[in-house]
Amino acid sequence: MIVVPSWTEWSLETDNGIDLFAFSDAPIVERLHFNRTIISEGA
């Protein structure tokens, strides 16, 4: 299992192929009305 935050760039390479599944908590976050805000200092 590989867990990568949504704000992080990443890549994956293989010589033999791979089955990749993506999961997101976006529907739950939207339904519960949670807000995600990233505030960068000095921006």
HULIN-V487997 format. One record per helix or strand of 3 or more residues. SS is the DSSP state (alpha for helix, beta for strand). FROM is the first residue (numbers start at 1). LEN is the number of residues. If there is no record, write none. Layout:
BEGIN
ss=SS from=FROM len=LEN
ss=SS from=FROM len=LEN
END
This chain:
BEGIN
ss=alpha from=26 len=6
END
